[in-house]
Amino acid sequence: MYEKIILLIIQLLLVIVMGIMIVLATRAYLGQKKPLFERFGLGMLIGFFTDFGDTLGIGSFATTTAAFRATHYVEDDRQLPGTLNAMHAIPVMVEALFFITAVKVELSTLLPMTTAAVVGAYVGTHVTKNWHAPTVQRVMSGALFIAVVIMIIRMITNPGADNALTVHGLHGWWLVLGIAFNLGVGILMTMGLGNYAPELIFFSLMGVNPAIAFPVMMLDAALIMPTTAWNVIKMDRISWRGFAGVTIGGVLGVIVAAKFFTSMDINLLKKLIVVVSLWTAVGLLRDSFKTNWKKVH
């Protein structure tokens, strides 16, 4: 009963925040005449496929950025970070609503780990401003490569197979480690590093059901992204062109992917995590060597 009430409160908060985002978009459209419905069809297509992948843990920022640049969707690249957060905020909240109810995860794991990520994201803007991001990217890439190798070995030898599907949370020192890990992930998110691959690989290596990573990481994103979106909207650092198409298409992509996820075999999920982690590791390594990389303040 207690857990149901807490989950209901979380769901209610997510719905309220979604409502606020819709009000902000409506005001921009009606009051400021922003082109929310421009290039609607293309926006729906981009939103559908990027948030379909996001629901499966692939992430949406890299794929959306590639699609935007290929189609010249956003005219000013300086508006890209804020635009990504704003356009994907509502689909990510829909993802969180789905995963916190569809995937069984203990609240004693979900709440402290999510809180740790939010706290990390809050302090990260101050802590990381002088960090050398390419070095951080290379370290993260190397850590992911090592973790993937360990995970593949575990998949072959299959340790923890007896409890992987029945354990739905972390306890004791493993929970303390998880909180510390998510605090670090939240800090790194302020440097543009995603939380999906690290959290997926972390839960997989803990020997618990890797599916429980999804409600944790989606709730992280659902709490952090709207806050960022709110700030960039207030500072007018967002491109409104095609906002409606990407958002509506994104929600549809989440719904379709959610149906696929519920029927996914656990071994297929582990293979997906390996692919996502390798994709992320290669992307981080590639980005760290880009000559046109600029320090983020």
BAFI-3210 file (N, C-alpha, C; in Angstrom, 3 decimals, decimal comma, padded with zeros to 6 digits):
// residues 297
n [1|2|3|4|5|6|7|8|9|10|11|12|13|14|15|16|17|18|19|20|21|22|23|24|25|26|27|28|29|30|31|32|33|34|35|36|37|38|39|40|41|42|43|44|45|46|47|48|49|50|51|52|53|54|55|56|57|58|59|60|61|62|63|64|65|66|67|68|69|70|71|72|73|74|75|76|77|78|79|80|81|82|83|84|85|86|87|88|89|90|91|92|93|94|95|96|97|98|99|100|101|102|103|104|105|106|107|108|109|110|111|112|113|114|115|116|117|118|119|120|121|122|123|124|125|126|127|128|129|130|131|132|133|134|135|136|137|138|139|140|141|142|143|144|145|146|147|148|149|150|151|152|153|154|155|156|157|158|159|160|161|162|163|164|165|166|167|168|169|170|171|172|173|174|175|176|177|178|179|180|181|182|183|184|185|186|187|188|189|190|191|192|193|194|195|196|197|198|199|200|201|202|203|204|205|206|207|208|209|210|211|212|213|214|215|216|217|218|219|220|221|222|223|224|225|226|227|228|229|230|231|232|233|234|235|236|237|238|239|240|241|242|243|244|245|246|247|248|249|250|251|252|253|254|255|256|257|258|259|260|261|262|263|264|265|266|267|268|269|270|271|272|273|274|275|276|277|278|279|280|281|282|283|284|285|286|287|288|289|290|291|292|293|294|295|296|297]
n.u [000,833|001,912|004,003|002,529|001,207|003,364|004,386|002,172|002,165|004,570|003,906|001,817|003,194|004,839|002,902|001,854|004,107|004,390|002,056|002,678|004,773|003,345|001,650|003,556|004,504|002,149|001,644|003,844|003,189|000,612|000,788|003,324|003,600|005,244|006,811|005,652|004,422|005,634|007,193|006,050|005,509|008,086|009,262|007,719|008,521|011,268|011,100|009,669|011,390|013,760|012,958|011,869|014,188|015,320|013,686|014,446|016,894|018,942|019,262|018,543|019,640|022,051|021,191|019,086|020,440|022,061|020,042|018,805|020,888|021,314|018,965|018,791|017,248|017,363|018,268|020,286|023,097|023,835|021,548|020,941|021,495|019,605|017,242|017,087|016,706|014,221|012,436|012,451|011,596|008,869|008,300|010,233|009,250|006,909|008,059|009,174|006,815|005,784|007,823|008,167|005,942|005,607|007,900|009,146|010,603|012,358|011,356|013,193|015,489|014,963|014,193|016,388|018,560|017,700|017,368|020,034|021,177|019,869|020,754|023,468|023,434|022,658|024,766|026,789|027,097|028,619|030,815|032,096|032,987|035,627|036,782|038,625|037,086|037,537|039,371|037,840|035,869|037,394|038,238|035,745|034,932|036,883|036,301|033,721|034,251|035,797|033,887|031,987|033,393|033,657|030,944|030,252|031,777|030,493|027,989|028,606|029,636|027,543|026,968|024,968|022,531|020,375|019,234|018,771|016,315|014,637|015,528|015,027|016,189|018,786|020,817|022,130|025,642|025,838|023,756|024,592|026,858|025,554|024,137|026,269|027,432|025,399|025,290|027,713|027,180|025,129|026,556|028,317|026,495|026,027|028,050|027,356|027,419|025,794|023,373|022,348|023,800|025,921|024,325|022,808|024,823|025,882|023,820|023,572|026,041|025,805|024,414|021,674|018,262|018,596|016,684|015,667|017,169|016,008|013,582|014,923|016,888|015,275|013,575|015,463|016,229|013,729|013,288|015,408|015,615|013,199|013,644|015,949|014,880|012,931|014,576|016,011|013,950|013,018|015,270|015,246|016,709|016,169|015,040|011,956|010,899|009,071|008,580|006,202|005,832|008,113|007,787|005,192|005,555|007,609|006,342|004,602|006,525|007,623|005,438|005,096|007,624|007,554|005,681|007,100|009,244|008,102|007,743|010,245|012,921|015,045|017,717|018,041|017,777|020,124|022,015|021,329|022,080|024,855|025,407|024,460|026,184|028,708|028,331|028,034|030,535|032,330|031,391|031,964|034,767|035,389|034,324|035,982|038,314|037,765|038,674|037,390|036,179|034,642|035,125|032,759|030,966]
n.v [-001,207|001,261|001,581|001,813|004,233|006,046|005,683|006,573|009,277|010,095|009,641|011,489|013,907|013,858|014,036|016,570|018,186|017,640|018,842|021,516|021,911|021,664|023,873|025,952|025,583|026,044|028,733|029,868|029,357|030,535|033,072|034,155|033,517|031,431|029,039|026,278|024,175|023,968|022,178|019,745|016,994|015,906|016,394|014,722|012,238|012,216|012,499|010,161|007,947|008,569|008,703|006,199|004,662|005,768|004,836|002,200|002,402|003,417|006,089|009,523|011,965|012,003|010,774|012,464|014,879|014,239|013,819|016,346|017,950|016,843|017,471|020,165|021,182|022,722|026,024|027,480|026,294|026,842|026,826|024,219|022,336|023,205|022,977|020,215|019,204|020,405|019,514|016,752|016,394|015,891|013,317|011,771|011,916|010,477|008,003|007,524|007,350|004,998|003,034|003,053|001,803|-000,496|-002,019|-003,856|-002,453|-001,913|000,588|001,472|001,400|002,823|005,525|006,692|006,447|007,874|010,398|010,910|011,209|013,526|015,398|015,265|016,313|018,881|019,961|019,525|021,443|023,388|021,990|020,751|022,713|023,429|021,132|018,984|018,114|016,318|014,458|013,311|012,126|010,163|008,562|007,651|006,272|004,233|002,926|001,981|000,204|-001,739|-002,609|-003,704|-005,896|-007,414|-007,897|-009,438|-011,716|-012,570|-013,130|-015,305|-017,191|-017,079|-016,322|-015,758|-016,254|-017,439|-015,590|-013,295|-012,548|-012,356|-010,602|-007,306|-004,955|-003,056|-003,684|-002,928|-002,493|-002,559|-000,944|001,505|001,838|002,050|004,472|006,287|005,894|006,815|009,461|010,354|009,898|011,759|014,149|013,989|014,140|016,827|017,575|016,766|014,056|010,979|009,176|006,660|004,311|003,923|003,350|001,142|-000,781|-000,874|-001,951|-004,417|-005,611|-005,879|-008,156|-008,261|-008,062|-006,604|-004,988|-003,296|-001,068|000,663|002,081|003,606|005,136|006,461|007,958|009,589|011,153|012,246|013,962|015,731|016,786|018,401|020,544|021,704|022,353|024,248|026,348|027,030|027,840|030,109|031,690|032,003|030,276|028,367|026,574|026,826|025,800|023,301|021,995|020,765|018,581|016,896|016,336|015,100|012,955|011,732|010,849|008,928|007,150|006,253|004,845|002,727|001,466|000,737|-001,318|-003,217|-003,585|-004,807|-007,419|-008,350|-010,650|-011,595|-012,255|-011,164|-008,513|-008,150|-008,420|-006,200|-004,201|-004,512|-003,746|-001,072|000,026|-000,317|001,267|003,768|004,009|004,072|006,390|008,335|008,188|008,969|011,594|012,805|013,312|015,198|018,012|020,393|020,661|022,345|023,834|023,353|025,584]
n.w [000,000|000,862|-000,998|-003,358|-002,967|-002,908|-005,515|-006,927|-006,211|-007,411|-010,091|-010,348|-009,979|-012,250|-014,264|-013,692|-014,199|-016,915|-017,806|-017,239|-019,069|-021,454|-021,240|-021,356|-023,970|-025,392|-024,766|-026,022|-028,647|-029,078|-027,847|-028,530|-031,118|-032,082|-034,291|-033,838|-035,199|-037,606|-040,268|-039,509|-040,167|-040,730|-038,264|-036,595|-037,556|-036,939|-034,123|-033,463|-034,137|-032,736|-030,031|-029,783|-029,841|-027,554|-025,506|-025,430|-024,339|-025,866|-026,125|-027,005|-027,736|-029,329|-031,720|-032,445|-032,765|-034,981|-036,905|-036,939|-037,906|-040,405|-041,698|-041,424|-039,338|-037,010|-036,922|-035,628|-034,108|-031,527|-030,084|-029,872|-027,592|-025,586|-027,043|-027,541|-024,925|-024,309|-026,351|-026,004|-023,436|-022,625|-023,928|-022,503|-019,902|-020,255|-020,749|-018,209|-016,664|-017,716|-017,140|-014,309|-013,449|-015,021|-014,712|-012,095|-009,341|-006,351|-004,071|-002,246|-003,634|-006,011|-005,217|-003,565|-005,395|-007,629|-006,469|-005,817|-008,369|-009,271|-007,375|-007,977|-010,583|-009,994|-008,410|-010,143|-012,169|-010,991|-010,006|-012,188|-013,931|-014,470|-015,337|-017,544|-020,243|-022,560|-021,457|-019,408|-020,990|-022,329|-020,199|-019,258|-021,554|-021,684|-019,261|-019,801|-021,918|-020,568|-018,702|-020,437|-021,466|-019,121|-018,636|-020,883|-020,390|-018,055|-019,134|-020,695|-018,881|-017,140|-014,348|-011,391|-012,565|-011,358|-009,642|-011,074|-012,198|-010,068|-008,157|-007,317|-006,543|-004,825|-001,946|001,341|001,324|-001,419|-002,242|-001,188|-002,770|-005,226|-004,894|-004,613|-007,102|-008,844|-008,073|-009,082|-011,800|-012,218|-011,877|-014,064|-016,117|-016,463|-018,068|-020,482|-020,807|-021,195|-019,136|-019,537|-020,648|-018,647|-016,330|-017,148|-017,557|-014,993|-013,302|-014,542|-013,995|-011,296|-010,861|-010,679|-011,904|-014,972|-016,082|-014,152|-014,226|-016,001|-014,990|-013,042|-014,462|-016,327|-014,702|-013,524|-015,784|-016,399|-014,306|-014,416|-017,069|-017,652|-015,893|-016,946|-019,431|-018,712|-017,846|-020,220|-021,853|-020,512|-020,861|-023,530|-025,214|-027,163|-030,025|-031,431|-033,707|-035,226|-032,836|-031,876|-033,628|-033,175|-030,442|-030,276|-032,069|-030,675|-028,302|-029,390|-030,378|-027,970|-026,880|-028,726|-028,535|-025,857|-025,799|-027,202|-025,450|-023,175|-023,959|-024,295|-024,187|-021,436|-021,989|-024,508|-023,800|-022,312|-024,348|-025,849|-024,072|-024,090|-026,743|-026,721|-024,803|-025,999|-028,273|-027,041|-025,762|-027,949|-029,198|-027,205|-027,141|-029,749|-029,785|-027,922|-029,251|-031,108|-032,907|-032,906|-030,518|-027,840|-024,693|-022,126|-020,158]
ca.u [000,000|002,824|004,707|001,566|000,956|004,563|004,414|001,081|002,627|005,569|003,171|001,076|004,172|005,242|001,774|001,792|005,225|004,028|001,057|003,385|005,483|002,336|001,222|004,642|004,510|000,929|001,865|004,801|002,498|-000,491|001,177|004,526|003,523|006,385|006,422|005,683|003,903|006,382|007,859|005,418|005,693|009,489|009,474|007,115|009,369|012,482|010,722|009,261|012,521|014,744|012,433|011,765|015,505|015,546|012,945|015,207|018,165|019,956|019,406|017,918|020,340|022,985|020,430|018,342|021,421|022,416|018,878|018,624|021,932|021,117|017,771|018,845|016,028|017,643|019,086|021,425|023,604|023,938|020,266|020,717|021,352|018,328|016,161|017,021|016,083|012,818|011,630|012,368|011,187|007,576|008,459|010,987|008,341|006,030|008,888|009,256|005,497|005,657|008,775|008,022|004,800|005,720|009,070|009,170|011,847|012,113|011,439|014,412|016,538|014,552|014,171|017,709|019,433|017,210|017,713|021,481|021,444|019,379|021,703|024,694|023,223|022,573|026,098|027,732|027,339|029,675|031,974|032,767|033,230|037,049|037,275|039,010|036,066|038,047|039,965|036,716|035,246|038,256|038,166|034,424|034,941|037,677|035,560|032,617|034,832|036,149|032,634|031,369|034,143|033,247|029,562|030,245|032,283|029,408|026,929|029,070|029,703|026,186|026,807|023,823|021,346|019,260|018,561|018,694|014,935|013,860|016,056|014,548|016,760|020,096|020,718|023,386|026,734|025,579|022,904|025,470|027,654|024,653|023,864|027,498|027,585|024,435|025,714|028,739|026,520|024,438|027,576|028,827|025,431|026,134|029,081|026,826|027,567|024,509|023,291|021,746|024,766|026,530|023,385|022,484|025,949|026,044|022,854|023,877|027,193|025,417|023,792|020,225|017,542|019,037|015,526|015,368|017,903|015,173|012,838|015,852|017,511|014,237|013,107|016,553|016,103|012,428|013,359|016,462|015,388|012,236|014,267|016,803|013,991|012,331|015,587|016,349|012,775|013,036|016,390|015,046|017,813|015,530|014,392|010,598|010,452|008,810|008,504|005,028|006,050|009,086|007,212|004,101|006,180|008,368|005,404|004,169|007,666|007,717|004,339|005,401|008,792|007,156|005,041|008,188|010,061|007,422|007,846|011,651|013,584|016,105|019,008|018,068|018,010|021,552|022,738|021,054|022,894|026,227|025,450|024,305|027,394|029,779|027,990|028,332|031,986|032,949|031,004|032,721|036,163|035,433|034,083|037,101|039,405|037,325|039,504|036,559|035,460|034,741|034,877|031,424|030,961]
ca.v [000,000|002,398|001,736|002,279|005,659|006,772|005,641|007,437|010,657|010,334|009,746|012,750|014,972|013,813|014,547|018,021|018,805|017,563|019,886|022,805|021,986|021,896|025,270|026,800|025,463|026,702|030,176|030,252|029,275|031,494|034,413|034,658|033,095|030,579|028,056|024,937|023,152|023,998|020,899|018,829|015,596|015,540|016,380|013,500|011,112|012,284|012,228|008,761|007,018|008,868|008,326|004,738|004,209|006,229|003,932|000,951|002,679|003,873|007,531|010,277|013,206|011,821|010,487|013,674|015,845|013,827|014,061|017,798|018,519|016,341|018,106|021,600|021,396|023,840|026,967|027,947|025,191|027,255|026,513|022,771|021,662|023,549|022,439|018,769|019,002|020,821|018,684|015,368|016,372|015,211|011,879|011,120|011,773|009,350|006,817|007,320|006,876|003,593|002,122|002,928|000,917|-001,756|-002,767|-003,902|-002,009|-001,537|002,031|001,732|001,572|003,854|006,891|007,261|006,542|008,994|011,621|011,106|011,728|014,911|016,192|015,323|017,246|020,238|020,434|019,298|022,668|024,127|021,126|020,316|023,814|023,500|019,811|018,813|017,170|015,203|013,443|012,623|011,286|009,006|007,691|007,020|005,322|003,082|002,215|001,264|-000,926|-002,761|-003,140|-004,547|-007,161|-008,161|-008,335|-010,528|-012,901|-013,008|-013,708|-016,618|-018,093|-017,004|-016,284|-014,971|-016,491|-017,866|-014,491|-012,103|-012,163|-012,252|-009,511|-006,066|-003,787|-003,189|-003,626|-002,818|-001,752|-002,435|000,237|002,659|001,962|002,533|005,892|007,012|005,788|007,699|010,834|010,624|009,964|013,045|015,185|013,881|014,535|018,264|017,747|016,229|012,600|010,348|008,299|005,373|003,209|003,620|002,728|-000,188|-001,684|-000,994|-002,916|-005,731|-006,161|-006,138|-009,473|-008,172|-007,925|-005,341|-004,164|-002,293|000,159|001,542|003,077|004,511|006,106|007,289|008,930|010,574|012,062|012,929|015,018|016,688|017,442|019,518|021,680|022,330|022,928|025,450|027,409|027,492|028,549|031,437|032,452|032,030|029,562|027,183|026,719|026,289|025,289|021,867|021,446|019,892|017,341|016,048|015,905|014,141|011,760|011,095|010,130|007,738|006,239|005,666|003,882|001,543|000,802|000,158|-002,607|-004,117|-003,844|-005,715|-008,801|-008,623|-011,693|-011,039|-012,425|-010,161|-007,241|-008,082|-008,163|-004,805|-003,382|-004,586|-002,925|000,330|000,437|-000,196|002,454|004,947|004,071|004,518|007,786|009,160|008,216|009,783|012,995|013,344|013,681|016,212|019,215|021,588|020,578|023,556|023,622|023,756|026,276]
ca.w [000,000|000,972|-002,273|-004,360|-002,722|-003,344|-006,981|-007,391|-006,036|-008,464|-011,358|-010,324|-010,189|-013,656|-015,062|-013,459|-014,929|-018,335|-018,023|-017,260|-020,350|-022,503|-021,088|-021,863|-025,432|-025,889|-024,655|-027,068|-029,943|-029,175|-027,422|-029,192|-032,530|-032,415|-035,326|-033,246|-036,110|-038,862|-040,596|-038,549|-040,561|-040,521|-036,819|-036,053|-037,955|-036,117|-032,742|-033,308|-034,161|-031,692|-028,716|-029,796|-029,393|-026,187|-024,617|-025,346|-023,681|-026,818|-025,972|-028,099|-028,072|-030,451|-032,940|-032,809|-033,272|-036,345|-037,769|-037,061|-038,762|-041,769|-042,285|-041,100|-038,548|-036,104|-037,688|-034,831|-033,291|-030,125|-029,450|-029,932|-026,287|-024,966|-027,875|-027,294|-023,615|-024,328|-027,248|-025,521|-022,028|-022,462|-024,187|-021,423|-018,762|-020,597|-020,508|-016,762|-016,226|-018,112|-016,507|-012,856|-013,184|-015,765|-014,244|-010,637|-008,713|-004,965|-003,833|-001,480|-004,642|-006,969|-004,687|-003,243|-006,566|-008,437|-005,736|-005,954|-009,716|-009,333|-006,584|-008,772|-011,697|-009,438|-008,004|-011,235|-012,938|-010,299|-009,785|-013,421|-014,871|-014,822|-015,723|-018,952|-020,707|-023,373|-020,578|-018,761|-022,016|-022,583|-019,016|-019,304|-022,664|-021,257|-018,217|-020,448|-022,653|-019,574|-018,158|-021,468|-021,490|-017,921|-018,823|-021,862|-019,675|-017,168|-019,961|-021,158|-017,728|-016,588|-012,890|-010,925|-013,392|-010,515|-008,946|-011,923|-012,476|-008,836|-007,338|-007,930|-005,884|-004,201|-000,493|002,074|000,697|-002,860|-002,405|-000,951|-003,994|-006,272|-004,648|-004,959|-008,559|-009,497|-007,791|-010,092|-013,107|-012,270|-012,081|-015,437|-017,045|-016,716|-019,094|-021,730|-020,854|-020,921|-017,967|-019,860|-020,733|-017,346|-015,397|-017,666|-017,314|-013,545|-012,771|-015,109|-013,282|-009,912|-010,782|-010,508|-013,164|-015,583|-016,456|-013,127|-014,559|-016,822|-014,209|-012,355|-015,377|-016,953|-013,714|-013,468|-016,933|-016,341|-013,299|-014,765|-018,363|-017,608|-015,209|-017,955|-020,448|-018,118|-017,836|-021,577|-022,375|-019,898|-021,425|-024,983|-025,871|-027,738|-031,329|-031,329|-034,998|-035,261|-031,476|-031,743|-034,373|-032,474|-029,162|-030,518|-032,631|-029,602|-027,423|-030,137|-030,391|-026,631|-026,720|-029,544|-027,956|-024,570|-026,087|-027,586|-024,269|-022,246|-024,440|-024,572|-023,409|-020,602|-022,664|-025,570|-023,125|-021,987|-025,602|-026,190|-023,178|-024,614|-027,962|-026,315|-024,092|-026,994|-029,074|-026,226|-025,547|-029,205|-029,387|-026,266|-027,585|-030,972|-029,436|-027,139|-030,153|-032,066|-032,794|-032,746|-029,237|-027,032|-023,270|-021,692|-018,861]
c.u [000,871|003,520|003,778|001,293|002,132|004,636|003,336|001,475|003,638|004,882|002,434|002,007|004,611|004,151|001,660|002,889|004,966|003,019|001,693|004,119|004,516|001,845|002,279|004,681|003,305|001,066|002,824|004,124|001,448|-000,051|002,339|004,615|004,752|005,937|006,469|005,281|004,591|007,136|007,348|005,687|007,105|009,796|008,914|007,984|010,633|012,164|010,392|010,476|013,537|014,239|012,083|013,082|015,790|014,876|013,681|016,607|019,254|020,251|018,835|018,724|021,250|022,229|019,640|019,277|021,803|021,277|018,652|019,642|021,764|019,967|017,731|017,603|016,174|018,635|020,349|021,874|023,728|022,652|020,022|020,577|020,008|017,149|015,983|016,324|014,599|011,952|011,458|011,874|009,888|007,678|009,202|010,119|007,328|006,779|008,939|007,939|005,319|006,543|008,585|006,816|004,966|006,860|009,115|010,553|011,518|012,292|012,701|015,632|016,215|014,726|015,559|018,627|019,006|017,561|019,192|021,832|021,025|020,316|023,012|024,587|023,189|023,961|027,100|028,062|028,449|030,962|032,778|033,214|034,695|037,635|037,618|038,131|036,603|038,669|038,875|036,045|036,063|038,232|036,838|034,359|035,699|036,956|034,409|033,121|035,166|034,893|031,942|032,062|033,739|031,842|029,473|030,723|031,199|028,284|027,306|029,079|028,383|026,103|025,606|022,558|020,135|018,514|018,327|017,260|014,118|014,336|015,739|015,072|018,126|019,943|022,103|024,415|026,553|024,701|023,715|026,327|026,808|024,346|025,076|027,713|026,654|024,717|026,761|028,152|025,809|025,397|028,055|027,774|025,500|027,212|028,627|026,984|026,244|024,547|022,832|022,754|025,431|025,580|022,979|023,586|026,138|025,105|023,115|025,018|026,876|024,731|022,305|019,581|017,919|017,893|015,239|016,171|016,992|014,335|013,745|016,370|016,472|013,701|014,174|016,348|014,818|012,417|014,352|016,128|014,353|012,792|015,155|015,953|013,371|013,313|015,874|015,169|012,741|014,125|016,311|016,228|017,294|014,974|013,025|010,146|010,285|008,709|007,377|005,249|006,974|008,488|006,123|004,654|006,958|007,487|004,914|005,284|007,842|006,665|004,625|006,564|008,455|006,496|006,088|008,994|009,425|007,511|009,293|012,213|014,769|017,473|019,155|018,343|019,491|022,389|022,546|021,915|024,349|026,375|025,385|025,586|028,569|029,574|028,383|029,830|032,712|032,645|031,778|034,171|036,321|035,295|035,264|038,254|038,983|038,101|038,681|035,768|035,692|034,387|033,515|031,509|029,564]
c.v [001,263|002,659|002,278|003,775|006,501|006,827|006,550|008,914|011,024|010,521|011,081|013,933|015,036|014,388|016,066|018,740|018,762|018,648|021,270|022,995|022,289|023,342|026,221|026,786|026,179|028,216|030,671|030,297|030,372|032,926|035,007|034,250|032,288|029,465|026,606|023,846|023,176|022,677|019,773|017,362|015,112|015,450|015,130|012,289|011,064|011,920|010,767|007,848|007,299|008,475|006,844|004,160|004,597|005,302|002,612|001,170|003,189|005,358|008,252|011,486|013,061|011,612|011,711|014,735|015,528|014,125|015,555|018,409|018,071|017,054|019,618|022,022|022,585|024,767|027,400|026,830|025,565|026,972|025,010|022,109|021,938|022,973|020,947|018,481|019,319|019,886|017,258|015,269|015,599|013,721|011,148|010,954|010,655|008,034|006,500|006,797|005,401|002,693|001,984|002,073|-000,449|-002,629|-002,704|-003,512|-001,538|-000,028|002,401|001,838|002,752|005,268|007,437|007,394|007,687|010,324|011,944|011,699|013,188|015,839|016,358|016,309|018,691|020,784|020,342|020,540|023,508|023,307|020,904|021,458|023,931|022,142|019,795|017,713|016,053|014,088|012,631|011,672|010,027|008,026|006,937|005,960|004,060|002,247|001,407|000,054|-002,075|-003,422|-004,060|-005,898|-008,031|-008,715|-009,494|-011,824|-013,460|-013,668|-015,106|-017,619|-018,140|-017,039|-015,426|-015,203|-016,844|-016,689|-013,271|-011,618|-011,927|-011,128|-008,190|-004,814|-004,091|-003,018|-003,465|-001,969|-001,607|-001,211|001,517|002,924|002,531|004,015|006,740|007,027|006,770|009,177|011,263|010,755|011,309|014,197|015,188|014,265|016,022|018,570|017,170|014,731|011,959|009,438|006,891|004,221|002,911|002,910|001,331|-001,183|-001,904|-002,050|-004,318|-006,394|-006,460|-007,493|-009,440|-008,067|-006,589|-004,430|-003,089|-001,011|001,159|002,522|004,072|005,576|006,992|008,334|009,998|011,637|012,884|014,049|016,111|017,473|018,573|020,755|022,453|023,031|024,234|026,622|027,942|028,222|029,970|032,319|032,558|031,415|028,262|027,527|026,048|025,628|023,769|021,199|020,425|018,553|016,387|015,499|014,851|012,843|010,992|010,286|008,849|006,700|005,527|004,574|002,591|000,763|000,130|-001,199|-003,652|-004,534|-004,882|-007,173|-009,218|-009,680|-011,091|-011,159|-011,441|-008,783|-007,078|-007,796|-006,717|-003,870|-003,355|-003,674|-001,438|000,843|000,607|001,044|003,729|005,124|004,583|005,993|008,727|009,307|009,100|011,270|013,617|013,804|014,705|017,509|020,465|021,562|021,846|023,240|024,162|024,386|026,257]
c.w [000,000|-000,359|-003,353|-004,212|-003,219|-004,866|-007,576|-007,292|-007,124|-009,813|-011,458|-010,587|-011,649|-014,559|-014,915|-014,246|-016,435|-018,687|-018,108|-018,584|-021,494|-022,457|-021,651|-023,389|-026,041|-025,846|-025,731|-028,432|-030,102|-028,871|-028,197|-030,662|-032,967|-033,368|-034,833|-034,228|-037,478|-039,047|-039,681|-038,887|-040,326|-039,034|-036,169|-036,344|-037,099|-034,669|-032,505|-033,188|-033,054|-030,307|-028,633|-029,288|-027,961|-025,182|-024,427|-024,779|-024,597|-026,623|-027,181|-028,554|-029,288|-031,756|-033,401|-033,380|-034,710|-037,320|-037,996|-038,022|-040,214|-042,469|-042,062|-040,305|-037,600|-036,792|-036,947|-033,894|-031,819|-029,354|-029,331|-028,563|-025,613|-025,714|-027,645|-025,971|-023,639|-025,164|-026,737|-024,076|-021,824|-022,801|-023,076|-020,180|-019,004|-020,381|-019,016|-016,206|-016,536|-017,258|-015,002|-012,485|-013,845|-015,269|-012,723|-010,123|-007,304|-004,784|-003,065|-002,387|-005,551|-006,415|-004,346|-004,448|-007,480|-007,783|-005,885|-007,313|-009,841|-008,560|-007,353|-009,913|-011,203|-009,097|-009,152|-012,030|-012,308|-010,211|-011,061|-014,330|-015,289|-015,208|-017,209|-019,544|-021,601|-022,535|-019,890|-019,748|-022,269|-021,416|-018,994|-020,398|-022,283|-020,215|-018,810|-021,221|-021,696|-019,019|-019,152|-021,537|-020,308|-018,093|-019,806|-021,214|-018,761|-017,961|-020,430|-020,012|-016,961|-015,064|-012,507|-011,711|-012,543|-009,892|-009,821|-012,105|-011,212|-007,920|-008,022|-007,232|-005,305|-002,696|000,121|001,350|-000,807|-003,147|-002,194|-002,185|-005,134|-006,133|-005,037|-006,470|-009,270|-009,226|-008,818|-011,481|-013,272|-012,515|-013,528|-016,473|-017,382|-017,744|-020,429|-021,870|-020,441|-019,707|-018,317|-019,824|-019,387|-016,383|-015,852|-017,325|-015,815|-012,976|-013,306|-014,351|-011,823|-009,742|-010,511|-011,882|-013,815|-015,991|-015,418|-013,341|-015,256|-016,012|-013,500|-013,314|-016,067|-015,980|-013,490|-014,541|-016,861|-015,310|-013,688|-016,032|-018,319|-016,914|-016,171|-019,006|-019,958|-018,182|-019,237|-022,221|-021,815|-020,509|-022,946|-025,732|-026,481|-029,113|-031,248|-032,624|-034,955|-033,905|-031,356|-032,433|-033,651|-031,186|-029,357|-031,097|-031,583|-028,669|-028,100|-030,184|-029,063|-026,453|-027,484|-028,940|-026,631|-024,762|-026,464|-026,362|-023,356|-022,675|-024,687|-023,629|-022,656|-021,263|-023,822|-024,978|-022,787|-023,228|-026,046|-025,346|-023,641|-025,829|-027,612|-025,662|-025,046|-027,862|-028,327|-026,035|-026,785|-029,453|-028,476|-026,706|-028,816|-030,637|-028,701|-028,015|-031,208|-031,845|-032,549|-031,447|-028,430|-025,594|-022,881|-020,312|-018,297]
res [m|y|e|k|i|i|l|l|i|i|q|l|l|l|v|i|v|m|g|i|m|i|v|l|a|t|r|a|y|l|g|q|k|k|p|l|f|e|r|f|g|l|g|m|l|i|g|f|f|t|d|f|g|d|t|l|g|i|g|s|f|a|t|t|t|a|a|f|r|a|t|h|y|v|e|d|d|r|q|l|p|g|t|l|n|a|m|h|a|i|p|v|m|v|e|a|l|f|f|i|t|a|v|k|v|e|l|s|t|l|l|p|m|t|t|a|a|v|v|g|a|y|v|g|t|h|v|t|k|n|w|h|a|p|t|v|q|r|v|m|s|g|a|l|f|i|a|v|v|i|m|i|i|r|m|i|t|n|p|g|a|d|n|a|l|t|v|h|g|l|h|g|w|w|l|v|l|g|i|a|f|n|l|g|v|g|i|l|m|t|m|g|l|g|n|y|a|p|e|l|i|f|f|s|l|m|g|v|n|p|a|i|a|f|p|v|m|m|l|d|a|a|l|i|m|p|t|t|a|w|n|v|i|k|m|d|r|i|s|w|r|g|f|a|g|v|t|i|g|g|v|l|g|v|i|v|a|a|k|f|f|t|s|m|d|i|n|l|l|k|k|l|i|v|v|v|s|l|w|t|a|v|g|l|l|r|d|s|f|k|t|n|w|k|k|v|h]
***
